């Protein structure tokens, strides 16, 4: 070895020792809370800002369209004035760490400019929307915008999240792990902030037959996991015990909400355990999304209510503020404001779409901006088991009629006439304008209020089910109807409940110009009689049901003894047909 080689070797040794000391110092600093980087099995982890542990966090989207039509949401212009109003509302309530879902000029840039130009004390976790399939290189363009915003607003943007629920096995916007790693690396190489991806807890914990997350876990600076006990109670009724039927009714609401927060903690612990087993003990976890609906909009009966929403929020807050070692660095509540365009996935907001504070946060705001309605803890919802009223043996089961018929049986509880969806897609009310011959003085007036896919109206038993099994063979569904509503329409009934995962649609599409049942849409009263045996072969699992062993025809548990609907896909109409012609019905009954 010559002198030059010896000198070069000394320099290499010096460099190596310097790097080793730097790495050791970084570990010491992190251990003492001093910031820096933490070695993991993957990237050198960039430390999260202390703001993640001190600021109340919430997901924020600025859209205000009250339409349930997604096209209206996409065409909405986000204005600085509206964003400023929103951000001041959030800041006044102490919500000063917000999560954005994309880096678009139309939304994210407007929000960041508004924060900066008005000196608002608000920090941001910036979203980078990744689209499945990357049509037209859309993802690279989004990444370029995100990098520019993160660097230009460095004092505001504390972290970036690349992609949203793209790798969990039920994703509606799937992206492969390999591609997502590339996107994360592309963003991370051009910014100095910590970078992550948001996804459901089950992906990060490799639970429920999800794919291996290790490559993602090794690429991110922190994990942003989602946990939704409320949604799980609809889609996986056995995941946690929300019904709490072993508790007395007056204790059931508290027990349900305690079980809900326990389910969220269990999801967190599953992710933490999986990461720790990979040696990623120093990679922090935030909850990127969790929440509770104030109004049932997707089958959350007996669960979604303003009081239950507050109970869940309070339990999250207590967990976040506790001294427990097993807790997230931050919890982003989903979400700040309602978004009606999401239809069945709406009503999570701390505020409604009109920017009125819900019960959950009303203590933080003057009552001049409160949503209407007064509540106490006694108003919390809880599960009430559906009671079977026994087999109907009478030859007539009457649902709606002014006149009494000898020997008939009526439902043991009042029928609730309600439109599908929220906002309702149809409305019903008593009318004396017109009625069927011999059944005055009232009829039921149904006014469709369709969304893009159509509308539906049900006669609902709220807490019970009637056994109409003896009507299966020779029974008929009868009613009088008067309308000029155009085209085909659906008539039928529903068995089971969404709560039990057993709801089953039993609807027959009827053409007014060609049917043997008596239905004509000529604006005069017509008597319709449809054999039950003609309707039942058309049955199908109800919307949102996933288990065919539960969601099946069961005439012993009829919960909606009449359904009238027009689902355009079924009747052959074009989406957004939007016909609101009134329909009058009268003298509704089953016979055998």
VOVEX-134477 format. One line per field, with one value per residue (C-alpha): x, y, z; residue number from 0. Coordinates in steps of 0.001 Angstrom, whole numbers, plus 500000, padded with zeros to 6 digits. Example, Ala and Ser with C-alpha at 12.3 -4.5 7.8 and 13.67 -1.06 7.14 Angstrom:
BEGIN
px	512300,513670
py	495500,498940
pz	507800,507140
n	0,1
END
This chain:
BEGIN
px	500000,501574,501277,498384,496487,497208,495960,492854,492155,492485,489958,487581,487895,487307,484222,482896,483447,481792,478746,478600,478795,476137,473811,474462,473817,470555,469431,470335,468490,465368,465516,465673,462938,465417,464274,466372,466080,465457,466993,464492,464634,463698,464195,465883,462679,462014,460587,457029,456570,455602,452431,451081,450951,449563,447037,443514,443388,440553,440083,438935,437265,435839,433022,429599,427343,424128,423449,423951,425086,428837,429097,427955,430719,433329,432206,432109,434463,436269,436436,438861,435976,434368,437677,438495,435129,435731,439259,438268,435495,437993,440575,437965,437226,440906,441140,444434,445913,444037,444380,443807,443112,444840,447286,445114,445374,441599,441538,444845,446582,443606,443613,447353,447266,444364,446240,449364,447693,445552,448239,446058,447537,446781,449127,448515,449080,448970,447338,448653,445783,446918,444552,444262,445735,447444,445424,447356,450169,447801,449727,453043,451290,449737,453114,454688,451990,452398,456162,455784,453213,455211,458329,456611,454564,457128,456171,452545,452846,454115,453773,452517,450310,450539,447383,444212,442863,444479,445937,443364,441700,438313,439756,437613,440768,443372,447084,449722,452203,455094,453621,452758,456327,457521,455088,456092,459778,459216,457567,459938,463050,461907,460659,462043,458826,457827,455876,453271,450269,446773,445106,442825,444284,443767,446297,448982,448389,448169,444801,441762,443784,445324,448546,451976,452560,456264,457550,455245,456138,459809,459198,457227,458237,455048,451862,448474,445909,442126,439757,435970,434134,430825,431339,432622,429391,427521,429915,431266,428686,430867,433998,432884,429783,427850,424452,425345,422175,423488,423145,419934,418427,419280,422966,423242,424236,427184,428239,428108,430243,432737,432959,433426,436479,437818,437507,439464,442172,442284,442860,445660,447270,447130,449058,451535,452175,452744,455170,457048,457464,459144,461541,459799,459374,460422,458009,455121,451431,448743,445090,444461,440697,438085,434676,431013,427960,425349,422680,422270,422912,424227,422442,423729,420319,420392,423931,424206,422931,424312,424650,426437,428746,429658,430191,432660,434468,434819,436250,438757,439792,440227,442419,444510,444998,445735,449142,448789,451845,449694,448138,448571,450668,447596,443984,442524,438784,436739,435495,435038,431972,429317,429617,426199,427736,429048,425468,425562,429020,427843,426912,430295,430805,431396,429385,426612,427029,425459,428357,426118,427855,426606,425985,429464,431207,428481,430226,433035,430823,428099,424575,423945,425778,424370,422495,418846,417862,418369,419763,420720,422662,419346,418805,421698,420663,421173,420159,416577,416090,413431,410428,408502,404760,403940,402387,399564,396790,394065,393152,393778,396777,396030,398838,396937,393174,390603,387997,388061,387417,386009,388616,391584,394859,396975,400640,401127,403052,402527,403879,406609,406447,409957,412026,415262,418579,419461,418301,415193,414520,410743,408231,404776,401865,398153,396030,392303,392588,391709,391040,390006,386302,384943,388070,387852,388472,392274,394915,398692,400448,403974,406281,409491,412633,415034,418773,420841,419940,416239,414110,412286,409506,408936,406270,408520,407933,410456,411042,409231,408683,405485,405308,403500,404723,401144,400762,403632,401634,398240,398808,398526,399810,396919,396590,394740,396865,396355,399209,400564,404106,405891,407360,407989,407936,408769,406343,407119,408330,411444,412283,414932,416887,420069,420981,421173,422693,419578,417762,416400,414739,411636,410534,408794,409240,405845,405194,401986,401425,401718,400954,398270,398017,395764,398372,397783,399297,396369,395597,392528,392211,393237,393086,396293,396670,400035,400550,403294,404560,405137,407270,409453,411446,412713,414281,417883,420234,419541,422048,425038,424346,427315,426357,423982,423391,421720,420333,417686,413929,412262,408512,408440,410272,408625,409802,408697,405322,405207,407955,407398,410507,412042,415659,416495,418895,416005,413268,415350,415388,418420,420303,419154,415698,414423,410670,408696,405160,403058,401704,398576,397961,395141,393675,396995,396789,397973,395304,395024
py	500000,503337,506631,507806,504621,504966,508557,507582,504737,507120,509433,506559,505469,509043,509293,506003,507028,510383,508693,506248,509083,511037,508066,507472,511129,511018,508093,509955,513061,511113,509251,512616,514172,516301,515588,514170,510805,507322,504345,501645,498603,500887,504635,506908,508047,511769,512822,514101,517683,518119,519774,516294,515686,519045,520176,518865,517282,516937,515994,518920,519166,522559,521399,522861,521409,520142,517954,514220,514298,513737,515808,518905,518368,518014,521241,523290,526269,526486,530158,531884,533459,530102,528492,531373,530984,527247,527621,530309,528053,525250,527529,528959,525407,524571,522333,523627,520569,519631,516822,517542,514804,516164,518771,520337,523994,524261,523069,522543,525590,527807,526475,526944,530449,531332,530095,532051,535272,535494,534396,531577,529296,526143,523373,520847,517206,517509,514797,513496,511857,508744,507429,503749,503055,506456,507615,510105,510403,512082,510839,512375,515717,515458,514615,517654,519902,518334,518807,522428,523147,521342,523336,526686,526388,524549,526281,525169,521707,519420,516112,514557,511529,509809,507914,507176,503663,502248,498962,497505,494538,496262,499434,501187,502849,500057,500704,497985,498062,498246,501264,502992,502578,504311,507178,507564,507552,510096,512508,511850,512455,515996,517242,517442,516692,513222,511208,508453,506869,506649,503253,501036,499441,495939,496586,497854,494911,492370,491291,489825,488308,491625,491790,492177,495820,495482,497374,500273,500231,500410,503349,505699,507947,507231,505216,506888,504169,504350,502736,502856,500799,502278,501207,497826,497282,497450,495542,493019,492583,490113,492268,493846,493568,496758,495337,494616,492578,491132,494604,496177,498644,501665,500626,499573,502919,503437,499824,500134,503260,501732,498724,501034,502762,499375,498247,501293,500576,496956,498054,500350,497609,495192,497645,498472,494800,493957,496849,495995,492411,493796,495801,499101,500037,503633,504311,506302,505821,508437,507664,509307,508786,507772,509114,508493,509597,511909,510600,507131,507356,503888,501351,502538,502298,502225,503685,506975,509944,513310,512020,508823,510913,513009,509921,508505,511820,512156,508656,509375,512571,510762,508142,510781,512765,509724,508667,505288,504107,502414,505381,507244,510384,512156,511399,513072,513097,512416,514938,518693,519251,517048,516284,515330,514274,511202,509995,506938,507969,511396,512698,512250,515998,517954,520537,519974,521214,524562,525043,524616,523053,519632,518595,517045,520462,522890,523616,525224,527652,530273,528898,531206,528680,525514,522964,522781,520152,519789,516605,514942,511765,509940,510426,508150,505321,501650,498356,497199,493624,493180,491517,488926,489459,485843,484242,486183,483635,486068,486228,489968,491938,495659,498200,501387,501904,504266,501530,498559,495100,492256,489653,491750,492089,495241,495707,495838,499129,502268,502121,504658,505869,506953,507494,505678,507384,510628,513138,511092,510228,510289,511775,510629,512309,511901,513532,514240,515482,512069,508589,505168,504476,503201,504045,507762,510341,509916,508436,508503,511010,509971,512592,511268,513330,511271,511212,510219,506511,506898,506794,504532,504662,502064,501227,500319,498432,500173,497653,494498,492029,490312,486664,486564,483093,481841,484255,482662,480328,481927,485409,488676,492210,494586,498358,501099,503587,506796,508379,509433,508557,507590,504215,501110,501086,498587,497148,494691,494293,493641,490924,490996,494015,495833,495729,491939,491837,489980,492631,491165,493111,491484,493833,493253,495682,496403,497942,500038,499285,495521,493648,491280,492962,495947,498720,501545,505034,506912,509247,507340,505070,501526,498421,496393,492805,491035,487415,487144,484159,486468,488829,486444,485037,488585,488826,489888,490801,494351,497148,496784,493151,490817,487458,485412,483005,485857,488049,485753,485563,485098,485751,485074,488394,490994,494429,496563,495127,497572,499105,501362,502353,503371,502317,503489,500625,498203,500090,500999,504750,506972,508186,511593,511088,513145,512721,513927,513022,512350,508896,508329,504970,503701,500510,498656,495072,491490,488830,485055
pz	500000,498948,500809,498625,499354,503086,503072,501171,503596,506566,504977,504394,508027,509186,507006,508306,511948,511303,509836,512741,515277,513432,513439,517140,517939,516009,518111,521303,520168,519323,522589,524375,522254,520357,516786,513969,512250,513577,511760,510862,508638,505746,505306,507813,509476,509481,512819,512969,514083,517721,516383,515692,519415,520507,517897,517392,513948,511438,507796,505672,502277,501277,499000,499769,497110,498692,495683,495900,492288,492141,488960,490852,493402,490674,489022,492236,492362,495711,496703,499038,500958,501707,502626,504968,506691,507110,508434,510912,512180,512674,514269,516659,517818,518238,515168,513814,512101,508949,506472,502769,500245,497154,495876,493193,492263,492616,496235,498049,496626,497505,501076,501585,500103,502400,505470,504549,503406,506537,509016,510288,512929,510952,509864,507089,506227,502448,500386,497080,495208,493346,490686,489828,486408,486207,483172,481064,483583,486016,489047,487984,487492,490950,492494,490822,492294,495743,495736,494689,497403,500098,499277,498772,501985,504079,507335,506893,505338,508101,506261,503048,502474,499095,498154,500104,500761,497629,498880,501275,499594,499224,497672,495063,493716,493766,493339,493681,496542,494075,492300,495562,496812,493643,494156,497814,496922,494155,496576,499452,497341,496559,499943,503465,505353,506598,504015,504418,502721,504210,504250,506259,509383,507953,505193,507571,509930,507088,508479,506718,503868,502880,500903,502503,503580,504451,501402,502229,505915,504984,502650,504925,507811,509724,509272,508748,509459,509215,511677,511360,513968,512774,509161,510316,512246,508930,506680,509198,511930,513838,514069,517327,519482,518776,519674,523337,523813,527084,528624,529882,527410,529582,529600,525977,524407,526769,526342,522558,522477,524928,522630,519638,521085,522179,518546,517359,519926,518824,515218,516351,518437,515502,513319,516081,516775,513116,512699,515880,514707,511589,513735,512970,516618,516009,513154,514635,513881,513441,512869,509523,509616,512141,513014,513748,511794,513247,510866,509407,505676,504904,507096,510504,512191,516003,515884,514013,516027,517201,520772,519724,517550,520567,522713,520192,519820,523597,523884,521114,522882,526193,524513,522768,525988,528151,529419,527713,525825,523189,521460,518168,517812,516474,515522,512435,513002,509893,509042,509450,507238,505658,501942,500482,497166,498973,499446,501728,502974,504142,507639,509348,509787,512981,511038,508530,504967,505934,508390,511443,514433,515436,519016,519212,519079,520135,523433,521397,519476,520053,519731,516774,514582,516145,514099,515153,517693,521443,522936,526181,526849,527150,523411,522446,520176,520913,519385,519805,518608,515948,517532,515566,515822,515115,512067,510428,509926,508827,505156,504965,506242,505846,505520,504597,504444,505957,506066,508395,506967,509028,509935,508854,510767,510795,511780,515534,515222,513179,509655,508843,505248,504364,501249,500584,501174,502949,501816,501115,497484,497996,500417,501494,503210,503707,501008,500738,497149,495783,497100,495883,495548,498834,500832,501581,502760,502492,500250,500451,498191,497165,495672,494130,494809,492729,492812,489784,490103,490915,494066,496475,499091,501802,504336,507259,510474,512717,515495,514460,511648,510589,509593,506243,505316,504883,501950,499990,497750,497160,498566,496650,497182,496529,496263,494431,492501,490546,488585,485221,486266,483036,482207,484234,488031,490791,493361,496138,499703,501805,504299,507030,508242,507301,510981,510945,507469,506275,504216,500974,498155,496647,493851,490528,487627,486035,482625,482674,478991,479331,482548,483896,487322,486575,486690,484190,484452,482903,485816,487040,490045,489192,491374,491272,492476,492135,493240,495843,493882,490885,492964,494972,492010,491397,494849,495384,498209,499374,498885,501199,502098,501643,503164,501013,503885,505780,503000,501526,501167,504544,504520,508257,508732,506503,507651,504659,503562,500630,498513,495501,493598,490325,490101,486614,486064,486626,484765,481742,482249,481814,484871,486118,484587,487524,486973,489995,488958,492056,492793,494887,496562,498728,500200,500497,501792,501418,500814,500511
n	0,1,2,3,4,5,6,7,8,9,10,11,12,13,14,15,16,17,18,19,20,21,22,23,24,25,26,27,28,29,30,31,32,33,34,35,36,37,38,39,40,41,42,43,44,45,46,47,48,49,50,51,52,53,54,55,56,57,58,59,60,61,62,63,64,65,66,67,68,69,70,71,72,73,74,75,76,77,78,79,80,81,82,83,84,85,86,87,88,89,90,91,92,93,94,95,96,97,98,99,100,101,102,103,104,105,106,107,108,109,110,111,112,113,114,115,116,117,118,119,120,121,122,123,124,125,126,127,128,129,130,131,132,133,134,135,136,137,138,139,140,141,142,143,144,145,146,147,148,149,150,151,152,153,154,155,156,157,158,159,160,161,162,163,164,165,166,167,168,169,170,171,172,173,174,175,176,177,178,179,180,181,182,183,184,185,186,187,188,189,190,191,192,193,194,195,196,197,198,199,200,201,202,203,204,205,206,207,208,209,210,211,212,213,214,215,216,217,218,219,220,221,222,223,224,225,226,227,228,229,230,231,232,233,234,235,236,237,238,239,240,241,242,243,244,245,246,247,248,249,250,251,252,253,254,255,256,257,258,259,260,261,262,263,264,265,266,267,268,269,270,271,272,273,274,275,276,277,278,279,280,281,282,283,284,285,286,287,288,289,290,291,292,293,294,295,296,297,298,299,300,301,302,303,304,305,306,307,308,309,310,311,312,313,314,315,316,317,318,319,320,321,322,323,324,325,326,327,328,329,330,331,332,333,334,335,336,337,338,339,340,341,342,343,344,345,346,347,348,349,350,351,352,353,354,355,356,357,358,359,360,361,362,363,364,365,366,367,368,369,370,371,372,373,374,375,376,377,378,379,380,381,382,383,384,385,386,387,388,389,390,391,392,393,394,395,396,397,398,399,400,401,402,403,404,405,406,407,408,409,410,411,412,413,414,415,416,417,418,419,420,421,422,423,424,425,426,427,428,429,430,431,432,433,434,435,436,437,438,439,440,441,442,443,444,445,446,447,448,449,450,451,452,453,454,455,456,457,458,459,460,461,462,463,464,465,466,467,468,469,470,471,472,473,474,475,476,477,478,479,480,481,482,483,484,485,486,487,488,489,490,491,492,493,494,495,496,497,498,499,500,501,502,503,504,505,506,507,508,509,510,511,512,513,514,515,516,517,518,519,520,521,522,523,524,525,526,527,528,529,530,531,532,533,534,535,536,537,538,539,540,541,542,543,544,545,546,547,548,549,550,551,552,553,554,555,556,557,558,559,560,561,562,563,564,565,566,567,568,569,570,571,572,573,574,575,576,577,578,579,580,581,582,583,584,585,586,587,588,589,590,591
END
